[in-house]
Amino acid sequence: MKKRNRITVCLVAGVLILAVSAGAAFGSVNGYSTYKEAVKALALKTDNVTMQGSMKATLDGKEFVSMTGEMAIDGKNKSSHVISSEFGGQKEERYDTIIGNTETWFNADSKYYHEYTYDNDQTAEDSNNLLGVSADDEMSKRMVNFMEIAADTVMGDLKNNFVQLGKDGDKTQYQIEISKDQVPSLVNAGLSLFAYSMTADEGTDWGVYYEDYRASMLNAYEKLSGNKLSEEFRNGYLREDDTADSAAYDAWCDQNEKQIQKIVEYLSEKDWERQYYDQLDQKQCGIVFVKTDGTSVYYKDYKSYAKANPKMVEDELSSYTGQDMVLKTAQCKFGVDKNGNLTNNTLTATFTTTDQDGKNHELVVTADVTLSNYGTTTVQKLDTGDRTKMLRPDAENSGDVVCSYNG
C-alpha cells in the first residue's frame, strides 16, 4: 500500500510540474528552466509556507464543483481548513491539524472531533515537504525528470509567448493566453483520450442500481418481516446522506448496532436482492434500476439507464467531460518574488465537451492560489471549541461497517 501511495503521489507531483510549468515560462528558455526549478522546490523541498486558494468548475454556466481553503506547513506540522461542494451536494467544511505525530480533525457542523496519534514510523518517512514525498526518492526523481521533458516537448514555441505585466514591490507578474489554434495537438489528444476513458469506465451493461439502497433495504425488511420500524430509527439510519457530520452518525450506529445487525442478518437470510438479479439472468444483460419502494425498471444498457435517470449519474465525472473534449482557451497569470518563490497563480481553462448525443457543452475550470510566509509560517494547535472527543477515531473500521452494509 505504501508503494502504491508513493507512486500515486509521484504522478501527482509530475502532473503538477507539467501543468504549472505550462504557465510559468519567463519569456526565455533560461527563465523557463529557472521556474521549473522553483516549482520543483515548492512541491518537493518547501517545508514552510502558507497558502490560500480556491477552485471551481462549471458546465454551461452551472457550477458543479467548488473548493476554497487554506494550508500552513511548518516541517512535519501541518494545518488545513477546506470548504468544498461537489455535484450539487451539501457543502462540507473540515479542519485538520497535525502537530508532531498527533492529528486532530473535525467537520465544522459536527459536535465531535477526532484525534489520533501515529507511530513514529508512520509519519517520519518523506513528510517534510508540500507533497509529503522525499525529493531524493528514486521514483520521485525519475518521474519528475520524465514530466520535465514532457513539459518541454508540449510547450514548444509557446515558451516564448509569455509577457511580463509589471512589478509590484519585489514581485514580478507574468501572463500567457493560449487560443484554440495554439493548443498543442498532444494536449487535445490526451484530453480526448481522458474523456473517452471516463465514459468507457462509467458503468457496465450488467448490474443492479438503487435509487436509495438504504431506504430500499429498510422497506424490504418491513415487507418481508411484517415488522414496522419506528420513524426515529428510519430517520437516524437514513440521515447519513443528508449531513456531513459523519462522527454523529458513527455514534448513532454504535447506539443502534444490535437492531441494525438484526436487520442485515434477516435480509441476508432472505436473499432480498435475488429477485433483481433474476431479472438480469433472464435478460442476460442490462441494468435493473430499483426504486425506493422496491419496484424496478429494466434498461437494455447503461447509457439508456443514465439518460433516463440523469440525477443518478450527476456525480460521475463522465457526465461533465462528455465523450470527447478539447481545450478551447487557457489563461495563466502568476508572480514570483526576488528569491524565485511562486507568490500567486491564477488559471482559467475553457473546454468544449461533446456528450453521447453529439451536443457540445462548455466546461470552465478556474483556480487560484496565493503563497506567502516562506520560512516564517507557524502551525497552531487546532481549537476544537466545545466539541466532544470521539473515543473511537477509527470508526470506519468497526461498528459503522454495519451501517455501511451494501450486500
C-alpha positions as a Markdown table, in Angstrom:
| # | Residue | x | y | z |
|---|---|---|---|---|
| 1 | Met | 0.0 | 0.0 | 0.0 |
| 2 | Lys | 2.8 | 2.4 | 0.9 |
| 3 | Lys | 4.5 | 1.8 | -2.6 |
| 4 | Arg | 1.2 | 2.4 | -4.3 |
| 5 | Asn | 0.6 | 5.6 | -2.4 |
| 6 | Arg | 4.2 | 6.7 | -3.3 |
| 7 | Ile | 3.7 | 6.1 | -7.0 |
| 8 | Thr | 0.4 | 8.0 | -6.9 |
| 9 | Val | 2.0 | 11.0 | -5.2 |
| 10 | Cys | 4.9 | 10.9 | -7.7 |
| 11 | Leu | 2.4 | 11.1 | -10.5 |
| 12 | Val | 0.6 | 14.0 | -8.9 |
| 13 | Ala | 3.9 | 15.7 | -8.5 |
| 14 | Gly | 4.8 | 15.2 | -12.1 |
| 15 | Val | 1.4 | 16.4 | -13.4 |
| 16 | Leu | 1.7 | 19.5 | -11.1 |
| 17 | Ile | 5.1 | 20.3 | -12.6 |
| 18 | Leu | 3.8 | 19.8 | -16.1 |
| 19 | Ala | 0.6 | 21.9 | -15.5 |
| 20 | Val | 2.3 | 24.8 | -13.7 |
| 21 | Ser | 5.4 | 24.9 | -15.9 |
| 22 | Ala | 3.0 | 25.3 | -18.8 |
| 23 | Gly | 2.0 | 28.6 | -17.3 |
| 24 | Ala | 5.4 | 29.6 | -16.0 |
| 25 | Ala | 8.0 | 30.5 | -18.6 |
| 26 | Phe | 9.5 | 33.9 | -18.2 |
| 27 | Gly | 9.7 | 34.6 | -21.9 |
| 28 | Ser | 13.0 | 32.9 | -22.4 |
| 29 | Val | 14.5 | 29.5 | -22.3 |
| 30 | Asn | 16.6 | 30.3 | -19.2 |
| 31 | Gly | 13.6 | 31.8 | -17.4 |
| 32 | Tyr | 11.6 | 28.7 | -18.2 |
| 33 | Ser | 14.2 | 26.4 | -16.7 |
| 34 | Thr | 14.6 | 28.7 | -13.6 |
| 35 | Tyr | 10.8 | 28.5 | -13.0 |
| 36 | Lys | 10.7 | 24.7 | -13.3 |
| 37 | Glu | 13.3 | 24.5 | -10.6 |
| 38 | Ala | 11.2 | 26.9 | -8.4 |
| 39 | Val | 8.1 | 24.7 | -8.9 |
| 40 | Lys | 10.1 | 21.6 | -8.0 |
| 41 | Ala | 11.4 | 23.3 | -4.9 |
| 42 | Leu | 7.8 | 24.2 | -3.9 |
| 43 | Ala | 6.4 | 20.7 | -4.5 |
| 44 | Leu | 9.3 | 18.6 | -3.2 |
| 45 | Lys | 11.5 | 20.8 | -0.9 |
| 46 | Thr | 9.5 | 23.6 | 0.6 |
| 47 | Asp | 8.8 | 22.8 | 4.2 |
| 48 | Asn | 7.5 | 26.2 | 5.5 |
| 49 | Val | 4.8 | 28.1 | 3.6 |
| 50 | Thr | 1.2 | 29.4 | 3.9 |
| 51 | Met | -1.3 | 29.0 | 1.1 |
| 52 | Gln | -4.8 | 30.2 | 0.3 |
| 53 | Gly | -6.6 | 29.0 | -2.7 |
| 54 | Ser | -9.9 | 28.3 | -4.5 |
| 55 | Met | -11.1 | 26.3 | -7.4 |
| 56 | Lys | -14.4 | 25.8 | -9.2 |
| 57 | Ala | -15.8 | 24.1 | -12.3 |
| 58 | Thr | -18.9 | 24.9 | -14.3 |
| 59 | Leu | -20.7 | 23.2 | -17.1 |
| 60 | Asp | -22.7 | 25.5 | -19.4 |
| 61 | Gly | -22.5 | 28.1 | -16.6 |
| 62 | Lys | -23.8 | 25.8 | -13.8 |
| 63 | Glu | -21.3 | 25.2 | -11.0 |
| 64 | Phe | -20.8 | 21.6 | -10.1 |
| 65 | Val | -17.6 | 21.6 | -8.1 |
| 66 | Ser | -16.1 | 24.3 | -5.8 |
| 67 | Met | -13.4 | 24.5 | -3.1 |
| 68 | Thr | -11.8 | 27.2 | -1.0 |
| 69 | Gly | -9.2 | 26.6 | 1.6 |
| 70 | Glu | -6.0 | 27.5 | 3.3 |
| 71 | Met | -3.0 | 25.4 | 4.3 |
| 72 | Ala | 0.0 | 26.0 | 6.6 |
| 73 | Ile | 3.2 | 23.9 | 6.6 |
| 74 | Asp | 6.0 | 24.1 | 9.1 |
| 75 | Gly | 8.1 | 21.0 | 8.8 |
| 76 | Lys | 6.1 | 18.0 | 9.9 |
| 77 | Asn | 3.4 | 20.3 | 11.4 |
| 78 | Lys | 0.6 | 21.0 | 9.0 |
| 79 | Ser | -2.9 | 22.6 | 9.2 |
| 80 | Ser | -5.7 | 22.9 | 6.7 |
| 81 | His | -9.2 | 24.4 | 6.5 |
| 82 | Val | -11.2 | 23.4 | 3.4 |
| 83 | Ile | -14.8 | 24.2 | 2.4 |
| 84 | Ser | -15.9 | 22.1 | -0.6 |
| 85 | Ser | -19.0 | 21.2 | -2.5 |
| 86 | Glu | -19.4 | 18.8 | -5.4 |
| 87 | Phe | -22.1 | 17.5 | -7.8 |
| 88 | Gly | -24.9 | 19.5 | -6.1 |
| 89 | Gly | -24.2 | 18.0 | -2.7 |
| 90 | Gln | -24.1 | 19.8 | 0.7 |
| 91 | Lys | -21.1 | 21.9 | 1.5 |
| 92 | Glu | -18.6 | 20.4 | 3.8 |
| 93 | Glu | -16.2 | 22.4 | 6.0 |
| 94 | Arg | -13.3 | 20.5 | 7.5 |
| 95 | Tyr | -10.5 | 21.5 | 9.8 |
| 96 | Asp | -7.4 | 19.3 | 10.1 |
| 97 | Thr | -4.1 | 19.8 | 12.0 |
| 98 | Ile | -1.0 | 17.6 | 12.6 |
| 99 | Ile | 1.3 | 18.6 | 15.4 |
| 100 | Gly | 4.2 | 16.2 | 15.8 |
| 101 | Asn | 2.7 | 12.7 | 15.5 |
| 102 | Thr | -0.8 | 13.7 | 16.6 |
| 103 | Glu | -3.6 | 14.6 | 14.1 |
| 104 | Thr | -6.8 | 16.4 | 15.1 |
| 105 | Trp | -9.7 | 17.0 | 12.8 |
| 106 | Phe | -13.4 | 17.7 | 12.7 |
| 107 | Asn | -16.2 | 18.9 | 10.4 |
| 108 | Ala | -17.5 | 22.4 | 11.2 |
| 109 | Asp | -21.1 | 21.3 | 11.8 |
| 110 | Ser | -20.1 | 18.3 | 14.0 |
| 111 | Lys | -20.5 | 18.1 | 17.7 |
| 112 | Tyr | -17.4 | 15.8 | 17.8 |
| 113 | Tyr | -13.8 | 15.9 | 16.9 |
| 114 | His | -11.2 | 13.1 | 16.2 |
| 115 | Glu | -7.7 | 12.8 | 17.5 |
| 116 | Tyr | -5.2 | 10.1 | 16.6 |
| 117 | Thr | -1.5 | 9.7 | 17.5 |
| 118 | Tyr | 0.6 | 7.9 | 14.8 |
| 119 | Asp | 3.6 | 5.7 | 15.4 |
| 120 | Asn | 6.9 | 7.3 | 14.6 |
| 121 | Asp | 7.4 | 5.2 | 11.5 |
| 122 | Gln | 4.0 | 6.3 | 10.1 |
| 123 | Thr | 4.9 | 9.9 | 9.9 |
| 124 | Ala | 8.7 | 10.2 | 9.8 |
| 125 | Glu | 9.1 | 9.0 | 6.2 |
| 126 | Asp | 9.0 | 11.5 | 3.3 |
| 127 | Ser | 6.9 | 14.2 | 5.1 |
| 128 | Asn | 8.9 | 17.4 | 5.2 |
| 129 | Asn | 7.6 | 19.0 | 2.0 |
| 130 | Leu | 4.4 | 20.0 | 0.3 |
| 131 | Leu | 3.6 | 16.7 | -1.3 |
| 132 | Gly | 4.9 | 14.5 | 1.6 |
| 133 | Val | 7.4 | 12.6 | -0.5 |
| 134 | Ser | 11.2 | 12.6 | -0.5 |
| 135 | Ala | 13.0 | 14.7 | -3.1 |
| 136 | Asp | 15.8 | 12.1 | -3.0 |
| 137 | Asp | 13.5 | 9.1 | -3.7 |
| 138 | Glu | 14.5 | 7.4 | -6.9 |
| 139 | Met | 10.9 | 7.0 | -8.1 |
| 140 | Ser | 10.2 | 10.7 | -7.5 |
| 141 | Lys | 13.3 | 11.8 | -9.3 |
| 142 | Arg | 12.6 | 9.7 | -12.4 |
| 143 | Met | 9.0 | 10.7 | -12.6 |
| 144 | Val | 9.8 | 14.4 | -12.3 |
| 145 | Asn | 12.6 | 14.1 | -14.9 |
| 146 | Phe | 10.2 | 12.4 | -17.3 |
| 147 | Met | 7.5 | 15.1 | -16.8 |
| 148 | Glu | 10.0 | 17.9 | -17.2 |
| 149 | Ile | 11.0 | 16.5 | -20.6 |
| 150 | Ala | 7.3 | 16.1 | -21.5 |
| 151 | Ala | 6.6 | 19.7 | -20.5 |
| 152 | Asp | 9.5 | 21.0 | -22.7 |
| 153 | Thr | 8.1 | 18.9 | -25.6 |
| 154 | Val | 4.5 | 20.0 | -25.2 |
| 155 | Met | 5.3 | 23.7 | -24.7 |
| 156 | Gly | 7.5 | 24.0 | -27.7 |
| 157 | Asp | 7.4 | 27.6 | -29.1 |
| 158 | Leu | 4.8 | 28.6 | -26.6 |
| 159 | Lys | 7.6 | 29.2 | -24.1 |
| 160 | Asn | 8.2 | 32.5 | -26.0 |
| 161 | Asn | 4.6 | 33.7 | -25.7 |
| 162 | Phe | 4.7 | 34.9 | -22.1 |
| 163 | Val | 4.6 | 38.6 | -21.3 |
| 164 | Gln | 5.6 | 40.5 | -18.2 |
| 165 | Leu | 2.8 | 42.5 | -16.8 |
| 166 | Gly | 4.9 | 44.6 | -14.4 |
| 167 | Lys | 6.3 | 44.6 | -10.9 |
| 168 | Asp | 4.7 | 45.1 | -7.5 |
| 169 | Gly | 7.5 | 45.6 | -5.0 |
| 170 | Asp | 9.8 | 42.6 | -5.3 |
| 171 | Lys | 7.2 | 40.6 | -7.1 |
| 172 | Thr | 7.1 | 40.3 | -10.9 |
| 173 | Gln | 3.8 | 39.4 | -12.6 |
| 174 | Tyr | 3.5 | 37.4 | -15.8 |
| 175 | Gln | 0.7 | 36.2 | -18.1 |
| 176 | Ile | 0.1 | 33.9 | -21.0 |
| 177 | Glu | -3.1 | 33.3 | -23.0 |
| 178 | Ile | -3.5 | 30.4 | -25.4 |
| 179 | Ser | -6.2 | 30.2 | -28.0 |
| 180 | Lys | -7.7 | 27.0 | -29.6 |
| 181 | Asp | -5.4 | 27.2 | -32.6 |
| 182 | Gln | -2.3 | 27.4 | -30.4 |
| 183 | Val | -3.1 | 24.4 | -28.2 |
| 184 | Pro | -0.5 | 21.6 | -28.9 |
| 185 | Ser | -2.1 | 18.6 | -30.6 |
| 186 | Leu | -0.7 | 16.3 | -28.0 |
| 187 | Val | -2.7 | 18.1 | -25.3 |
| 188 | Asn | -6.0 | 17.7 | -27.1 |
| 189 | Ala | -5.2 | 14.1 | -28.0 |
| 190 | Gly | -4.7 | 13.5 | -24.3 |
| 191 | Leu | -7.9 | 15.3 | -23.3 |
| 192 | Ser | -9.8 | 13.3 | -25.9 |
| 193 | Leu | -8.4 | 10.0 | -24.5 |
| 194 | Phe | -9.2 | 11.1 | -21.0 |
| 195 | Ala | -12.8 | 11.9 | -21.7 |
| 196 | Tyr | -13.4 | 8.7 | -23.7 |
| 197 | Ser | -11.8 | 6.6 | -20.9 |
| 198 | Met | -14.1 | 8.2 | -18.3 |
| 199 | Thr | -17.1 | 7.3 | -20.5 |
| 200 | Ala | -15.8 | 3.8 | -21.0 |
| 201 | Asp | -15.4 | 3.3 | -17.3 |
| 202 | Glu | -18.7 | 4.9 | -16.3 |
| 203 | Gly | -20.6 | 1.6 | -15.9 |
| 204 | Thr | -21.0 | -1.8 | -17.3 |
| 205 | Asp | -24.1 | -3.1 | -19.2 |
| 206 | Trp | -24.9 | -5.5 | -16.4 |
| 207 | Gly | -25.9 | -4.6 | -12.9 |
| 208 | Val | -28.4 | -3.6 | -10.3 |
| 209 | Tyr | -28.6 | 0.1 | -9.4 |
| 210 | Tyr | -30.6 | 1.6 | -6.5 |
| 211 | Glu | -32.4 | 4.9 | -6.2 |
| 212 | Asp | -31.6 | 4.7 | -2.4 |
| 213 | Tyr | -30.1 | 1.5 | -1.3 |
| 214 | Arg | -30.6 | 2.1 | 2.4 |
| 215 | Ala | -34.3 | 3.0 | 2.0 |
| 216 | Ser | -34.9 | 0.0 | -0.2 |
| 217 | Met | -33.2 | -2.2 | 2.4 |
| 218 | Leu | -35.4 | -0.9 | 5.2 |
| 219 | Asn | -38.6 | -1.2 | 3.1 |
| 220 | Ala | -37.7 | -4.7 | 2.1 |
| 221 | Tyr | -37.2 | -5.6 | 5.8 |
| 222 | Glu | -40.6 | -4.2 | 6.7 |
| 223 | Lys | -42.3 | -6.0 | 3.8 |
| 224 | Leu | -40.7 | -9.4 | 4.3 |
| 225 | Ser | -40.8 | -9.5 | 8.1 |
| 226 | Gly | -44.0 | -7.7 | 8.8 |
| 227 | Asn | -42.3 | -5.6 | 11.4 |
| 228 | Lys | -42.8 | -1.8 | 11.3 |
| 229 | Leu | -39.7 | 0.2 | 12.0 |
| 230 | Ser | -40.0 | 3.4 | 14.1 |
| 231 | Glu | -39.7 | 6.8 | 12.3 |
| 232 | Glu | -37.0 | 7.7 | 14.7 |
| 233 | Phe | -34.9 | 4.7 | 13.7 |
| 234 | Arg | -35.6 | 5.2 | 10.0 |
| 235 | Asn | -34.6 | 8.8 | 10.1 |
| 236 | Gly | -31.5 | 8.0 | 12.1 |
| 237 | Tyr | -30.4 | 5.3 | 9.7 |
| 238 | Leu | -31.1 | 7.3 | 6.5 |
| 239 | Arg | -29.7 | 10.6 | 7.6 |
| 240 | Glu | -26.1 | 9.9 | 6.7 |
| 241 | Asp | -26.6 | 11.0 | 3.1 |
| 242 | Asp | -28.0 | 14.3 | 4.3 |
| 243 | Thr | -25.3 | 15.5 | 6.6 |
| 244 | Ala | -21.5 | 16.0 | 6.7 |
| 245 | Asp | -21.5 | 15.1 | 10.4 |
| 246 | Ser | -20.2 | 11.6 | 10.0 |
| 247 | Ala | -19.0 | 11.5 | 13.6 |
| 248 | Ala | -22.5 | 11.9 | 14.9 |
| 249 | Tyr | -23.7 | 9.2 | 12.5 |
| 250 | Asp | -20.9 | 6.9 | 13.8 |
| 251 | Ala | -22.1 | 7.5 | 17.4 |
| 252 | Trp | -25.8 | 6.7 | 16.4 |
| 253 | Cys | -24.7 | 3.5 | 14.7 |
| 254 | Asp | -22.9 | 2.4 | 17.9 |
| 255 | Gln | -26.1 | 3.0 | 19.9 |
| 256 | Asn | -28.3 | 1.1 | 17.4 |
| 257 | Glu | -25.8 | -1.6 | 16.4 |
| 258 | Lys | -27.9 | -4.6 | 17.6 |
| 259 | Gln | -31.0 | -3.6 | 15.7 |
| 260 | Ile | -29.0 | -2.8 | 12.5 |
| 261 | Gln | -27.3 | -6.2 | 12.8 |
| 262 | Lys | -30.6 | -7.9 | 13.2 |
| 263 | Ile | -32.0 | -6.3 | 10.0 |
| 264 | Val | -28.9 | -7.1 | 8.0 |
| 265 | Glu | -28.8 | -10.7 | 9.0 |
| 266 | Tyr | -32.5 | -11.2 | 8.3 |
| 267 | Leu | -32.2 | -9.7 | 4.8 |
| 268 | Ser | -29.2 | -11.7 | 4.1 |
| 269 | Glu | -31.0 | -14.9 | 5.1 |
| 270 | Lys | -34.0 | -13.9 | 2.8 |
| 271 | Asp | -31.6 | -13.0 | 0.0 |
| 272 | Trp | -33.8 | -10.0 | -0.7 |
| 273 | Glu | -31.9 | -8.8 | -3.7 |
| 274 | Arg | -32.2 | -12.1 | -5.6 |
| 275 | Gln | -35.4 | -11.0 | -7.4 |
| 276 | Tyr | -33.5 | -8.2 | -9.2 |
| 277 | Tyr | -30.6 | -10.4 | -10.3 |
| 278 | Asp | -33.0 | -13.0 | -11.5 |
| 279 | Gln | -34.3 | -10.3 | -14.0 |
| 280 | Leu | -30.7 | -9.8 | -15.2 |
| 281 | Asp | -30.3 | -13.6 | -15.6 |
| 282 | Gln | -33.4 | -13.7 | -17.7 |
| 283 | Lys | -32.3 | -10.9 | -19.9 |
| 284 | Gln | -28.7 | -12.0 | -19.8 |
| 285 | Cys | -27.6 | -8.3 | -19.8 |
| 286 | Gly | -28.8 | -4.8 | -19.0 |
| 287 | Ile | -29.5 | -2.6 | -15.9 |
| 288 | Val | -32.1 | -3.2 | -13.3 |
| 289 | Phe | -33.0 | 0.1 | -11.5 |
| 290 | Val | -34.6 | -0.4 | -8.1 |
| 291 | Lys | -36.7 | 2.4 | -6.8 |
| 292 | Thr | -37.1 | 3.2 | -3.1 |
| 293 | Asp | -40.4 | 1.3 | -2.8 |
| 294 | Gly | -38.9 | -1.9 | -4.2 |
| 295 | Thr | -40.3 | -1.7 | -7.7 |
| 296 | Ser | -37.8 | -1.9 | -10.6 |
| 297 | Val | -37.3 | -0.8 | -14.1 |
| 298 | Tyr | -35.2 | -2.7 | -16.7 |
| 299 | Tyr | -32.9 | -0.9 | -19.2 |
| 300 | Lys | -31.1 | -2.6 | -22.0 |
| 301 | Asp | -27.7 | -0.9 | -21.3 |
| 302 | Tyr | -26.0 | 1.6 | -19.0 |
| 303 | Lys | -26.4 | 4.5 | -21.5 |
| 304 | Ser | -30.2 | 4.0 | -21.5 |
| 305 | Tyr | -30.3 | 4.0 | -17.7 |
| 306 | Ala | -28.1 | 7.1 | -17.4 |
| 307 | Lys | -30.2 | 9.0 | -20.0 |
| 308 | Ala | -33.5 | 8.1 | -18.2 |
| 309 | Asn | -32.1 | 8.9 | -14.7 |
| 310 | Pro | -29.7 | 11.9 | -15.0 |
| 311 | Lys | -29.9 | 12.6 | -11.3 |
| 312 | Met | -28.4 | 9.2 | -10.5 |
| 313 | Val | -25.3 | 9.8 | -12.6 |
| 314 | Glu | -24.7 | 13.5 | -11.9 |
| 315 | Asp | -21.8 | 12.8 | -9.6 |
| 316 | Glu | -19.9 | 10.8 | -12.3 |
| 317 | Leu | -17.1 | 12.7 | -13.9 |
| 318 | Ser | -18.1 | 11.5 | -17.4 |
| 319 | Ser | -21.3 | 13.5 | -17.0 |
| 320 | Tyr | -19.2 | 16.6 | -17.3 |
| 321 | Thr | -16.3 | 15.6 | -19.5 |
| 322 | Gly | -18.6 | 14.1 | -22.1 |
| 323 | Gln | -17.3 | 11.5 | -24.7 |
| 324 | Asp | -14.8 | 14.0 | -26.1 |
| 325 | Met | -13.2 | 17.3 | -25.0 |
| 326 | Val | -10.7 | 19.8 | -26.4 |
| 327 | Leu | -9.1 | 22.8 | -24.8 |
| 328 | Lys | -10.7 | 26.0 | -26.2 |
| 329 | Thr | -8.7 | 28.7 | -24.4 |
| 330 | Ala | -6.4 | 29.0 | -21.4 |
| 331 | Gln | -5.1 | 31.9 | -19.4 |
| 332 | Cys | -2.5 | 31.9 | -16.7 |
| 333 | Lys | -1.3 | 34.7 | -14.5 |
| 334 | Phe | 1.4 | 34.3 | -11.9 |
| 335 | Gly | 4.0 | 36.1 | -9.9 |
| 336 | Val | 7.4 | 35.3 | -8.4 |
| 337 | Asp | 9.5 | 37.1 | -5.8 |
| 338 | Lys | 13.1 | 38.1 | -6.0 |
| 339 | Asn | 14.1 | 34.7 | -4.5 |
| 340 | Gly | 12.3 | 32.8 | -7.2 |
| 341 | Asn | 9.4 | 31.8 | -5.0 |
| 342 | Leu | 5.9 | 31.5 | -6.5 |
| 343 | Thr | 3.7 | 34.1 | -4.9 |
| 344 | Asn | 0.4 | 33.8 | -6.8 |
| 345 | Asn | -1.1 | 31.8 | -9.6 |
| 346 | Thr | -4.4 | 32.1 | -11.4 |
| 347 | Leu | -5.5 | 29.6 | -14.0 |
| 348 | Thr | -8.6 | 29.6 | -16.3 |
| 349 | Ala | -9.2 | 26.9 | -18.8 |
| 350 | Thr | -12.2 | 26.6 | -21.1 |
| 351 | Phe | -13.0 | 23.2 | -22.7 |
| 352 | Thr | -15.5 | 22.2 | -25.4 |
| 353 | Thr | -17.0 | 18.8 | -24.5 |
| 354 | Thr | -19.2 | 16.6 | -26.6 |
| 355 | Asp | -21.9 | 14.3 | -25.0 |
| 356 | Gln | -23.2 | 11.0 | -26.2 |
| 357 | Asp | -25.9 | 12.7 | -28.3 |
| 358 | Gly | -23.3 | 14.8 | -30.2 |
| 359 | Lys | -24.2 | 18.0 | -28.4 |
| 360 | Asn | -21.4 | 20.4 | -27.4 |
| 361 | His | -21.1 | 22.0 | -23.9 |
| 362 | Glu | -18.7 | 24.4 | -22.3 |
| 363 | Leu | -16.7 | 23.3 | -19.3 |
| 364 | Val | -14.8 | 26.0 | -17.5 |
| 365 | Val | -12.3 | 25.3 | -14.7 |
| 366 | Thr | -10.8 | 28.2 | -12.7 |
| 367 | Ala | -8.2 | 28.0 | -9.9 |
| 368 | Asp | -6.1 | 30.5 | -7.9 |
| 369 | Val | -3.6 | 30.2 | -5.2 |
| 370 | Thr | -1.6 | 32.8 | -3.1 |
| 371 | Leu | 1.6 | 31.7 | -1.3 |
| 372 | Ser | 3.2 | 33.7 | 1.5 |
| 373 | Asn | 5.3 | 33.5 | 4.7 |
| 374 | Tyr | 8.0 | 31.3 | 3.2 |
| 375 | Gly | 10.2 | 30.3 | 6.2 |
| 376 | Thr | 8.1 | 32.1 | 8.8 |
| 377 | Thr | 4.9 | 30.1 | 8.9 |
| 378 | Thr | 3.9 | 28.5 | 12.3 |
| 379 | Val | 1.2 | 25.9 | 12.8 |
| 380 | Gln | -1.1 | 26.5 | 15.8 |
| 381 | Lys | -2.9 | 23.7 | 17.8 |
| 382 | Leu | -6.4 | 23.2 | 16.5 |
| 383 | Asp | -9.1 | 24.8 | 18.6 |
| 384 | Thr | -11.9 | 22.2 | 18.9 |
| 385 | Gly | -14.2 | 24.5 | 20.9 |
| 386 | Asp | -16.8 | 22.7 | 23.0 |
| 387 | Arg | -16.8 | 19.6 | 20.8 |
| 388 | Thr | -16.7 | 16.2 | 22.4 |
| 389 | Lys | -13.7 | 13.9 | 21.5 |
| 390 | Met | -14.7 | 10.7 | 19.7 |
| 391 | Leu | -13.4 | 7.8 | 21.8 |
| 392 | Arg | -13.2 | 5.6 | 18.7 |
| 393 | Pro | -11.4 | 7.6 | 16.0 |
| 394 | Asp | -11.1 | 4.6 | 13.7 |
| 395 | Ala | -14.9 | 4.3 | 13.5 |
| 396 | Glu | -14.9 | 3.4 | 9.8 |
| 397 | Asn | -13.2 | 0.1 | 10.7 |
| 398 | Ser | -15.6 | -1.2 | 13.4 |
| 399 | Gly | -19.3 | -0.6 | 14.3 |
| 400 | Asp | -20.3 | 1.6 | 11.4 |
| 401 | Val | -19.4 | -1.2 | 9.0 |
| 402 | Val | -22.9 | -2.5 | 9.8 |
| 403 | Cys | -24.3 | 0.9 | 8.9 |
| 404 | Ser | -22.4 | 0.8 | 5.6 |
| 405 | Tyr | -23.7 | -2.7 | 4.7 |
| 406 | Asn | -24.0 | -2.9 | 0.9 |
| 407 | Gly | -25.0 | -6.5 | 0.2 |
